[in-house]
Each structure stands twice: as C-alpha cells, then as structure tokens.
Amino acid sequence: MRLRFFVSAIACLFSSLGAAAQQKPYVSPVPATSPMTMKPEMTEIWNPEVKTITPGKKDSEAPSDAIVLFNGKNLDQWVSQRDKNKTAPWKIINNDYMEVVPGSGGIETKLSFGDCQLHIEWSAPDTVEAGGQNRGNSGVFFQNRYELQILDSYNNRTYRNGQAGSIYKDHAPLVNAMRAPLEWNTYDVIYTAPRFKANGELDAPARITVLHNGVLVQNNATINGLTLYIGLHNYPSAHGEDVISLQDHGCKTQFRNIWIRKL
C-alpha cells in the first residue's frame, strides 16, 4: 500500500514539473524603455552664481572679502593676552611690521574664528642669537589652542616636530622651506576647525594645510588635539570659534601683512 502511494506521489511531481516547463516565460506588461539621451546642459549648474571677489594685486595683498588683521599701521585688531582690555603691547616699526616685545606676553585677535584661510608673513630677529628653540621662536595658535610653529630653522637643528612649519609636537613639516636670516617667510594656511557632537565628544579632529614660502609643508594634516609642550595631545572639551593668537617666546620675532578669510 505504501509503495503504491509513493509511486503515485512521484508521478504527480513529474507531471507538475512537466506542466511548468510548458508554460511561456513571464513577460513584463510594461515594455522596457531605452536610457535617456544625455545632453551637455543636463550636467551644467548655473545657479546660484559663484560669488565674485577681487584678489590682491600681489599674493601678499588681501582679497576684497578678507579681514585685515595687520597692515603695518596699528594693532587695532589685537589685544594683550594678559589683559584683554589693553591694546597689544608689541612694537610697530617703520609703519611696516610689528615686533614681539619679549616678556610682554602674547597677543590675540579681538575677533573669533573657526574654519579659515590665513596669510601671515614673519621674520626671525635681525640678529641671529642662540640656537634650537631659542632662535626666533613664536607660534600661530588657531582657536587659541593649536599651534603652527614659528622658528628660525635655517641651518638650525632642533626636534623635527618643533621646527618651522610643524604642528607643534604633532606633525613635522614635509620639508624645511626656511629662507635665510633677514628674509621674510610666508605662511598660507587653510584651517578646518574640529567638530564636536551634541554630547561634547569629538566628531572630527581639526585639519590643516600649510604652504611655507609657497611650498607645501602640511598636506591636510590631522591635528591630534591641544599642541601641548608636555604630554600627549588630546581634545579635552568641546569648543566653538575662538581667537587667533601669536606667542611671545622671548624672541624679537617680527610679523607683517596678516589677513584672514572666514570659510
């Protein structure tokens, strides 16, 4: 009895498969369409129109949308770091450049910045003295925290992540592009501020690109946190825009032609 039932079931199965094999293949009721023919204008974006600005006649001159932080005439855009109610205590010489007054303390901008493009020209003291970290030492601090080192690194050996063009104690420059003493150096910087989550945790670290005298020395480098003199770098707390500051490291370092664009 069981054998007869089994044989019957097998026969039904083969019969069903045969019927299925005889069915016509499924045809979509909607005919397939050919791809759209592309035209040049379909990938052209016209609006909004790109904003027009006027660039400087020279690379050192500020474009029309920049904020001029120092043009040799006054220190109106700067205050003392020791007393923010006082004007920056550094000297202006020949209506051309400002010079650090050693021991007077650093200076900082009145305005705060986050993402930015910064142009700054600097020179070591006229008289070459000492060596290592004591020769023309200063620094540009973005958001008052992250230092791009300023140092006379012309024939002056020091630790590689502390020479000119370095993100201090973080990234050494790709090359040493320092000019000889008594010549001016230029930094052109693209800085991206760190991002923080709503709970204060770091979402994305700061990044920086630096051209030293027209030579790329930091290529979209990640800044790993506060550029501390001692200890590992880190992001201890969330923050927003903050000032640009220049360091008094006891050297008569000089600055001129400083301008910035908010990005």
Backbone torsions as a table, in degrees:
resi	resn	phi	psi	omega
1	MET	NA	-47.0	179.4
2	ARG	-64.1	-39.3	179.9
3	LEU	-62.8	-41.9	178.8
4	ARG	-62.1	-41.5	-179.7
5	PHE	-64.4	-41.3	-178.4
6	PHE	-64.6	-44.5	179.0
7	VAL	-62.4	-38.5	179.2
8	SER	-65.0	-40.2	-179.3
9	ALA	-65.8	-40.8	179.5
10	ILE	-63.9	-39.5	179.8
11	ALA	-63.9	-41.1	179.3
12	CYS	-64.3	-39.0	-179.0
13	LEU	-63.6	-47.4	179.7
14	PHE	-65.7	-32.9	177.9
15	SER	-64.7	-41.8	179.7
16	SER	-65.5	-42.0	178.9
17	LEU	-63.2	-39.0	178.8
18	GLY	-65.1	-38.8	179.5
19	ALA	-66.4	-40.6	-179.9
20	ALA	-64.9	-38.3	-179.1
21	ALA	-65.7	-25.6	-178.3
22	GLN	-83.9	-10.2	-179.8
23	GLN	-71.6	149.9	177.5
24	LYS	-74.0	147.5	178.0
25	PRO	-62.6	149.9	-178.4
26	TYR	-67.9	132.6	177.8
27	VAL	-120.6	125.7	179.7
28	SER	-62.5	135.3	179.1
29	PRO	-67.2	-18.3	-179.5
30	VAL	-103.0	118.7	-179.0
31	PRO	-63.3	142.8	178.7
32	ALA	-64.6	141.6	179.7
33	THR	-103.7	152.1	177.8
34	SER	-78.6	151.5	178.9
35	PRO	-58.4	149.8	179.6
36	MET	-64.9	138.3	177.1
37	THR	-76.6	120.5	-178.3
38	MET	-77.9	143.2	176.0
39	LYS	-122.3	152.6	-177.0
40	PRO	-54.1	-41.5	-175.2
41	GLU	-69.5	-15.2	-178.4
42	MET	-70.7	-17.1	178.2
43	THR	-114.1	16.6	178.5
44	GLU	-97.5	128.5	178.0
45	ILE	-108.8	118.8	-175.6
46	TRP	-103.6	-29.4	-174.4
47	ASN	-130.7	145.9	-2.7
48	PRO	-73.5	151.3	-179.1
49	GLU	-67.5	143.9	179.3
50	VAL	-64.8	132.0	-179.7
51	LYS	-61.8	138.1	179.1
52	THR	-100.2	130.2	172.4
53	ILE	-125.4	167.3	178.2
54	THR	-105.5	115.5	178.7
55	PRO	-72.0	161.6	174.9
56	GLY	-67.2	155.1	179.0
57	LYS	-69.3	-25.4	174.0
58	LYS	-123.6	159.5	-179.5
59	ASP	-61.1	-27.0	-179.0
60	SER	-78.8	-15.5	-177.2
61	GLU	-86.2	143.5	-177.1
62	ALA	-72.9	139.3	172.2
63	PRO	-71.0	169.5	-171.8
64	SER	-66.5	-22.4	-178.2
65	ASP	-99.4	11.1	-179.0
66	ALA	-88.4	158.2	170.8
67	ILE	-99.5	119.8	-179.8
68	VAL	-82.5	114.8	-178.4
69	LEU	-89.5	-26.5	175.9
70	PHE	-161.4	126.8	179.5
71	ASN	-125.2	16.0	177.9
72	GLY	94.3	-11.0	-173.6
73	LYS	-93.7	-40.5	-177.0
74	ASN	-157.9	173.2	178.9
75	LEU	-113.7	36.0	-176.0
76	ASP	-62.9	-24.1	-178.4
77	GLN	-89.2	2.9	-172.9
78	TRP	-127.6	152.5	174.6
79	VAL	-134.0	165.0	176.5
80	SER	-72.3	138.4	175.6
81	GLN	-71.3	-27.0	-179.2
82	ARG	-75.7	-32.8	179.1
83	ASP	-145.2	100.8	-173.9
84	LYS	-69.2	-5.7	175.6
85	ASN	-89.5	-1.9	-177.7
86	LYS	-113.6	150.0	177.1
87	THR	-64.9	152.7	177.7
88	ALA	-55.6	132.6	-172.6
89	PRO	-88.1	10.5	-178.7
90	TRP	-82.6	162.1	-175.1
91	LYS	-89.4	143.6	169.8
92	ILE	-103.2	129.2	-175.3
93	ILE	-119.5	126.3	175.1
94	ASN	57.8	28.0	-177.6
95	ASN	49.8	37.5	-174.5
96	ASP	-132.4	-50.9	-176.2
97	TYR	-141.3	162.2	174.8
98	MET	-109.3	152.1	-176.8
99	GLU	-128.8	137.4	177.9
100	VAL	-61.4	134.9	169.8
101	VAL	-96.8	101.2	-175.3
102	PRO	-52.9	132.8	179.5
103	GLY	90.5	-7.7	-177.8
104	SER	-85.0	-13.9	-178.4
105	GLY	97.0	164.0	-180.0
106	GLY	-72.8	170.8	176.1
107	ILE	-126.0	159.1	-179.4
108	GLU	-144.8	156.7	-179.9
109	THR	-71.4	153.1	173.5
110	LYS	-73.0	-32.3	-178.6
111	LEU	-90.5	156.4	177.5
112	SER	-106.3	151.9	-176.5
113	PHE	-141.7	154.7	171.7
114	GLY	-120.6	-111.5	175.2
115	ASP	-60.8	133.4	-176.3
116	CYS	-160.7	164.1	168.0
117	GLN	-115.0	124.5	-177.0
118	LEU	-121.7	135.2	171.1
119	HIS	-117.6	129.1	179.4
120	ILE	-148.4	137.5	177.6
121	GLU	-114.3	141.0	-174.9
122	TRP	-148.7	157.9	-179.9
123	SER	-143.4	147.3	173.9
124	ALA	-70.9	165.1	177.1
125	PRO	-54.7	150.2	-176.8
126	ASP	-60.1	-36.2	179.1
127	THR	-97.5	122.9	179.6
128	VAL	-77.4	117.1	179.6
129	GLU	-130.8	151.4	175.0
130	ALA	57.2	-156.2	-177.9
131	GLY	-166.5	-175.2	-179.3
132	GLY	59.3	-131.7	-177.3
133	GLN	-79.9	-0.6	-178.7
134	ASN	-101.7	13.9	179.8
135	ARG	-113.0	101.6	176.6
136	GLY	64.1	34.4	-175.9
137	ASN	-78.1	132.2	170.4
138	SER	-160.0	-163.0	178.5
139	GLY	-173.3	149.9	172.2
140	VAL	-103.0	122.5	-178.9
141	PHE	-107.1	119.3	175.8
142	PHE	-86.5	134.0	-175.2
143	GLN	52.8	29.7	174.7
144	ASN	59.9	22.5	-173.0
145	ARG	-138.5	-35.2	-167.6
146	TYR	-114.8	113.8	-167.7
147	GLU	-95.9	128.5	165.3
148	LEU	-96.3	115.5	-171.2
149	GLN	-70.0	138.8	170.5
150	ILE	-116.1	126.8	-177.1
151	LEU	-163.3	147.4	172.8
152	ASP	-78.7	96.9	-177.4
153	SER	-100.8	18.9	177.7
154	TYR	-81.3	112.2	-176.7
155	ASN	51.1	41.8	-177.0
156	ASN	-137.6	98.8	-175.3
157	ARG	-77.9	135.3	173.2
158	THR	-153.4	-176.7	178.2
159	TYR	-64.7	139.4	-168.2
160	ARG	-63.6	-31.0	178.5
161	ASN	-92.2	22.4	174.2
162	GLY	-133.5	6.2	179.5
163	GLN	-88.3	175.4	179.9
164	ALA	-55.7	138.3	179.1
165	GLY	87.7	-3.9	179.5
166	SER	-86.1	153.4	163.0
167	ILE	-86.3	112.3	-161.7
168	TYR	-52.6	126.1	-180.0
169	LYS	57.2	22.7	-178.0
170	ASP	-127.5	-73.9	-178.5
171	HIS	-121.2	126.6	171.2
172	ALA	-70.6	153.5	175.4
173	PRO	-68.5	156.1	178.9
174	LEU	-65.4	-35.1	176.9
175	VAL	-146.7	164.6	173.6
176	ASN	-95.8	107.3	-176.3
177	ALA	-107.9	25.8	-175.2
178	MET	-68.5	139.1	173.3
179	ARG	-88.3	164.3	-178.4
180	ALA	-65.6	157.4	176.8
181	PRO	-53.5	148.7	-177.9
182	LEU	78.3	-5.4	173.6
183	GLU	-98.0	154.2	179.0
184	TRP	-88.2	144.4	175.4
185	ASN	-111.1	153.9	-179.0
186	THR	-127.8	136.4	168.1
187	TYR	-113.4	129.6	167.8
188	ASP	-118.4	120.8	-166.9
189	VAL	-125.7	136.6	167.3
190	ILE	-112.7	117.3	-175.0
191	TYR	-119.0	130.9	175.3
192	THR	-113.5	119.8	-176.1
193	ALA	-70.4	155.7	176.5
194	PRO	-68.4	154.5	176.0
195	ARG	-112.9	144.4	-179.6
196	PHE	-126.8	147.6	177.4
197	LYS	-76.4	170.1	-178.5
198	ALA	-60.7	-29.3	-179.7
199	ASN	-86.1	4.3	177.5
200	GLY	93.5	-7.4	179.4
201	GLU	-75.1	152.0	179.0
202	LEU	-66.9	130.2	176.8
203	ASP	-101.4	-42.7	177.6
204	ALA	-150.0	131.7	-178.9
205	PRO	-72.5	164.5	175.5
206	ALA	-66.9	152.7	178.4
207	ARG	-135.5	152.9	-175.5
208	ILE	-148.7	139.6	172.2
209	THR	-121.2	131.4	-175.6
210	VAL	-132.3	130.4	168.6
211	LEU	-108.6	123.1	179.2
212	HIS	-105.9	112.6	-175.9
213	ASN	55.0	38.0	177.5
214	GLY	83.0	1.3	-178.6
215	VAL	-107.4	131.5	-179.9
216	LEU	-68.4	120.1	179.4
217	VAL	-119.4	-19.0	172.5
218	GLN	-134.8	119.2	-173.4
219	ASN	-107.7	88.2	180.0
220	ASN	50.3	46.3	-176.1
221	ALA	-75.1	143.3	175.5
222	THR	-80.1	129.2	174.4
223	ILE	-91.9	121.5	-170.8
224	ASN	-85.8	10.7	176.4
225	GLY	133.6	-165.0	179.0
226	LEU	-54.7	131.2	-177.3
227	THR	-84.3	76.9	-173.8
228	LEU	-77.1	148.5	174.8
229	TYR	-73.3	-37.9	179.1
230	ILE	-124.6	132.1	175.2
231	GLY	100.6	167.3	-179.9
232	LEU	-75.0	145.7	-178.9
233	HIS	-77.9	146.6	-176.4
234	ASN	-161.3	170.1	175.1
235	TYR	-111.5	91.6	-174.4
236	PRO	-72.8	-25.2	-177.6
237	SER	-156.1	155.8	178.1
238	ALA	-72.9	152.3	177.7
239	HIS	-157.8	164.7	178.5
240	GLY	-109.4	-150.1	178.3
241	GLU	-60.7	150.3	178.8
242	ASP	-153.6	179.6	-172.2
243	VAL	-76.3	159.8	165.5
244	ILE	-91.6	131.2	-180.0
245	SER	-126.9	151.5	176.8
246	LEU	-117.4	138.8	-169.7
247	GLN	-93.0	140.0	166.9
248	ASP	-97.1	108.2	179.7
249	HIS	-112.7	22.4	178.1
250	GLY	84.0	9.3	-179.7
251	CYS	-117.0	148.7	-179.1
252	LYS	-84.3	56.0	178.9
253	THR	-69.8	147.6	-173.8
254	GLN	-119.5	150.4	-177.3
255	PHE	-137.8	147.7	174.4
256	ARG	-155.6	168.2	174.4
257	ASN	46.5	65.7	-179.9
258	ILE	-107.2	121.5	174.6
259	TRP	-142.4	159.2	-173.6
260	ILE	-144.2	146.9	174.2
261	ARG	-123.4	130.2	173.7
262	LYS	-75.9	135.6	-178.4
263	LEU	-109.8	NA	NA
